[in-house]
Amino acid sequence: MAVRFFLTVTLACFVHASARGAWTVSSTDSEKGTATGVEHYRVAVSEKDAEATLELAVFTTKSLALRVIDNPDGGDLADAMHRLRGVAGVNGGYFDPQNAPVGLVISDGKMLAPFRKAKLLSGVLVVSKGRVELVRSAEYSPRKNATAALQCGPFLIDGGTPIAGLNNTRPARRTFFFTTGSDRAGMGFCSAVTLAELGEILATPRIAGELKIQRALNFDGGSSSAFWFSGERGVTSIGELKTVPNFVIVTPK
């Protein structure tokens, strides 16, 4: 299988959001995945003097499984995807200097790290009985039947609207997860933008085809950012620059 590597860069400097216009979709390229029910979108967006590129994997929760994968041996996302026969994946949550996860982590029904109260850890990705949800940390209650969970943050979108007050001064590579209010959910990678800009971008109409993103949660970005997709035209792989303790991946059920 051919492997395609992409380096995405921000092409312009950033200014304060109040001086800018709305983000718009400049171009979209899509392909179906090697499993039924998953698609890849490469989306270019722009507003005034700034541009960004996103890689999105959108899947149906009815026919595909979402898993949180522990990575104690320090392998990279591409290795995990090949080993687990995954079709889409990104890096997961935050970790301490000893590479231990920070915030709730449940993998294959086993809790690997406990829930924590912290301003940054504002949301939880939860998979229970095949249902995929993004919930606020304040809304979260332990689920005995949860097969996967990952606590991270900050929240980027809620109710289809960008969260107010997100940082708008530190651009970096970003990864994230989103839900649409139906049986479709997704994960993605964005070239260097601020958190405030990412929230605005993900709320842009037609950012993921006809779907409207209802909730979105930021994952660990910067040098931890990674994205992988197995598509009908080959593999799209953006590798992380340092070891991460977990991944969020989509596999056939």
Secondary structure, DSSP 8 states (H G I E B T S, - for coil): --EEE------S----GGG----EEEEEEEEEBSSTTEEEEEEEEEETTEEEEEEEEEEETTTEEEEEEE-TT---HHHHHHHHT-SEEEE---B-TTS-B-S-EEETTEEEE-----SS--EEEEEETTEEEEEEGGG----TTEEEEEEE--EEEETTEE-TT---S--EEEEEEEE-SSSEEEEEEEEEE-HHHHHHHHTSTTTBTTB---EEEE---GGG--EEEEETTEEEEE--SS--SEEEEEEE-
